[in-house]
Amino acid sequence: MAVEAKSEDGARALWHIAPGRCELRPAANLPPGPGEALVRMSWSAISRGSERLVFFGKVPEAEHARMRAPMQEGDFPFPVKYGYCAVGVVEAGPADWLGRSVFCLHPHQTGFVAPLESLTPLPEGLPPRRATLAANMETALNALWDSGAGPGDRIVVVGAGVVGLLVAWLAASLPGADVTVVDVEPAREAAALSLGARFAPPPDAPGDADVVFHASASAAGLAQALRAGGLEARIMELSWYGAGETTVALGGAFHSRRLRLMASQVGEIAASRRPRWSHARRLAKALDLLADPRLDALITGEVAFDDLPAALPSLLAPGAAGLTSVIRY
């Protein structure tokens, strides 16, 4: 039995309207229909990589279609409503969904109506605030699958952002794996150590790795990743650079070591899992993996939804301090 939605008067959403500018706009107030639910947002997270590109209008024209978020409104470059790390509570819809906390790939908005198949219930006991990391966890899990990393491997992760640290955390759970996170920011060492990995600044980075993950979104980081690979190592490129060109250091030992540079992107299930895994199954597993309370360390900032237009320029500025910032509704 479905429950009729209450009025959603005053619902608002974040819109990017020009490079470096955003505003809160009224959102549509439609009650849920058959197979839908009204979700009142509790938390959402800012995914710095992709949302920084959107905020500054750096999404390449050729990627406009592929870069669309599942429930995006508007078109790139502007105006556009964007985001995909939403956690809320079902307020109206089928009776067996009422009151459930759910994750949804939805932009930043105080409340929204979505198809039931786009909602993933949170596992029992998972704090909704931490559940906002689910999309980044999916990216990290897919990257580990793409890499073929296994027990005992020597693994290097270049870039101690959220995705890089989640990859390191997953890799450190492989029996006997030796995992080192490399980053130019010494303040990231504590997070890496807490998640079971070693830490090294670039001058002290290990080499001869079996698998290397690059997640710094910089040419210098990619060059570091290539230097870290051993003979026939796989170098997994997780960064997405948006518009512009990036230098790739293919000189030196790149050819003599027969290195393999491979992109990993979350839009497709890793080929090794694709016959058996759906996107829904992968997302549910990502939420399960967030049960570890140590992952709360990846959330280093919090901002009220009403303050977003003023806060985003500093949160998304290149070199901004901290890791993930979450939005409180």
N, C-alpha and C positions, 0 to 999 in steps of 0.2 A: 504494500500500500504506500502510495506517495503522499508526502506532506506538502501542502502548498507553501510557497516561499513567502516570507515577509517582505515588506518593501525594502529595497536596497538603496533608498534615497541617500544621496551624499557620497556614493561610491566614487572613487577617484583612481586614476592610473598615472604612471610616470610616462611622459613622452619626451623623446629627444627631438628638438626642433631646429637645431643649427649646430655647427661644430662647437663643442664645449658648452652648449646651453640645453637645458631641459626644463620642463614645467609639469605641474600636476593638472590634469584635465578631468572633467566629469566622465564617468564610465556608464555604459548602457545598463539599464536596470531591468533586464528581462528575467522573468521567473523561469525556473528549469522546466523543460518539457520531458516527455518520456525518454528514459535512458540518460537523463542528465541530473546534475546536482548543483546546488548553490554552495560555494565554498567561501567562508570568511577567512581571509588571510591572517596568519599568526606571525610568520616570519618569511623572509626571502633573503637570498644571498646575492651578492654582486660578484659575478664571474669576471675577474679583472681582465683576462686576456681578450675575450670576444667583446665584452661590454665596453672596454676602452676603445676598441676599434670603432664600434658603433657610435660612441659618444663623440669621438673626434672626426666622424665621417670618413673613416679609412677602410671601409669595406670595398674591395675592388668591384667594379661594375660587373665583371664576368662572374663574380661569386654571389651576386645579389639573390638569386633564386636558392642556391644551396645554403646560404647563410641564414635564411629565414628561420625564426624560432617557430615551434609548433603552433602557438596561438598569437603570433605577432599580428599587429594591425599597422597599416601604413606600409610604405615602401622605402627602401634605402635610396638615397642617404637620409632624407628627412622629409616630413616628420614621420617618426616611427615609434611604436610602443614595443619594447624589447625586454627580454629576460627569460630565464628558464630554470630558476631554482626556488620554487614556491612551496610553502608548507602552510596548510590551513585546516579548518574544521568544517565538516559538512553540516550546513544549517538547514537545508531543505533538499528533498529528493526522496528516493526509496527509503522506507522505514529502517531497513537493515544497514543503511549507510549513515544515518543521523548520529551526530556526535563523534564520528570517527576522524582522527587526524590523518591527513593524506598528503602525499607529495604529488606535484603536478609541474609539468614543463610550461609554466605560464609567466607572462611578464609581471612586473611589480604593480600590484593593484589591490585595493583594500578588500574587494570581494569580486567573485566572478562565477559565471555558470560554465560548466564544462561537461563533456560526455563522460559517463562513468568509466569507459575503457581508458580514458586518459589519466585517471586517478589511481594512485598506488597507495594502499593503506600502510601506515607505518607499522613496523614490527612492535610487538608489545615491549614496553620499557624504553624505546628509543626516544630521547628528548627531541621535541620538534625543532628546537634551535639547531641541534647538531645534524638533523636530517636534511638541512639545506645544503649539505655537502654532497648529496647523492649524485648530482650531475658530474661533479669533479671525480667522485669515486668511480663512476662508470667509465670515465675517460682513462683513469689510471688502470682499472681492471682490464679494459680492452687493450691498452698498451702492453701490459704484461703478457696477455695472450698472444698479441702480435709478435712479441719479441722471442718467444720460445724459451725464455729463461727457465732454468730448472735448479734442483738441489745442487749445492756445492759450487755454483757459479760465482765468479768474481764480477760484481755488478757495480757500475758507476752511474750516478744520476747527477747530471749537470743542470743546476737551477733548482733552488730550494723554495720555489713558490708552492702553492697548495697542491697542484697536480704532481709536481716533482716529489714532494714529501709523501703524498699518498702512494705513489709508485714505490718509493723507498720502503714505506711501511709494509706494503704487500710483499715486496721482494724479500724483506728481512724475515718473513715468515717461512720462506723456503728453507728446508733443512740444510744446514751447512753453508748457506749462501753468505758471502762477504760483501756487504753493501756499503758504499761510501757516497755521501752527498757532497757535491762541490758547489760552492757559491762564493761570490765576492763579498757578501754581507756577513760579517762575523756573528751578528745577532741571530742568524738562522741556526747556529750550531746547537743551541739548546733544544729546539724542536726536533732536529734530526736525531740527536742522541736519545730523546725521549721516545722516539718511534722505532728504536732498535737499530739505527744505522750509525756508521762513523760519519765524521765531517772533516772536510779539508778545504782550505782556501785554494784558488787555482795554482799557485806555485808549488803546492804540496800534493796535488792531485795524483792518485795512483794511475798506472798504465797497465797495459797487457790485460785489459778487462775482456771477459767473455761477451758481455752485453753492456751497451751504454745507452742511457736514455737522455735525450736533450730536451729541456723544458725551460730554457731561459729566454727564448725569443730574441736572441741577440747573435750577431755574427761571431763575436768573440766566444760566446758559449758554445756555438756549433763547432768552432775550431778546436776548443778544448775537448769536446766530445770525440772528435775525430782523433785527437792525439791520445786519448785514453784507450782506444780500442786495440786489442791484440790481433794476432793473425786471424783473418777471416771473421772478425767480430762483427756483430750486427749493431749498427748505430740507429736507434729509434728516434726519429724526429717527431716530437709532440707539439712543438710550437707552431703557431699560425701567425704569419707576419703581416697579413693584410696587404694594403696597397704598398707599392715600393719594391725595391730589389734588395736582396741579401747576398752578401759575399759568402761563398762556400770555398773553404781552403782545401782544394783537391790536389795540391802539390805535396811535397814531403813524402811521407810513407803511405799515403792513401792507396796508391796502386800496388806497391810492393807488399803491403799487408793484406791486400785483397779485401778491403773493408766493404761492407754492404750498408748503404745508407737507405733507410726505409721510413716512409711516413706512416704514422698511426693516427687515425681520425675516428672519432666516436660515432659518426653518422652511420657507419657500417659495422656490423658485428665482425670481429676478427675471423679471418678465413678458417682458422682451425676449429672454431666453435659454430660457425654459421649454419651447418646442417641441423644442429640440435637446439641452438639458443635463439630466442626471439628478443626483441628490444625490451619487452615487458619482463621476461625472465631475468635479463641482465640488470634492469633497474631494481627489481625486487632483491636480487643478490647484493647489489650495491648498498641498499638500505640495510640489509642484514649485516654487512661488513662494518657498518658504522656503529656497532654496539660497543666498540672499545672506547672508554671514556678518555683515553689519552688523546683522541682526535679532537677534543674540545680545544686543544692548544692551537689548532689551525684557525680558529675564529678569534681574531685579535681586535676587532672593532665592532661597534654597534651604533646605529643611527636611527632616529625616529623617522617614519615615513614622511611626515610633514616637513622634515628638514632636508630631504633628499636634494631638491634643486640647488640649495646652497652648499651642500656637503660633497656632491659628486665631483666637482672639479678637482678638489684636493684628493679625494679617495682614488680617482682614476688618473691622477697625474703620473707621468713617467717617474719611476723611482720612489713612489709613495711608500711610506713605511708600513710595516705590518703585513698580514697575509690576507685572510678573508674578512670582509666586513658584512655584517648581516643587518637587515632592515627590520625594525620592530614596528608592528601595527597596533 
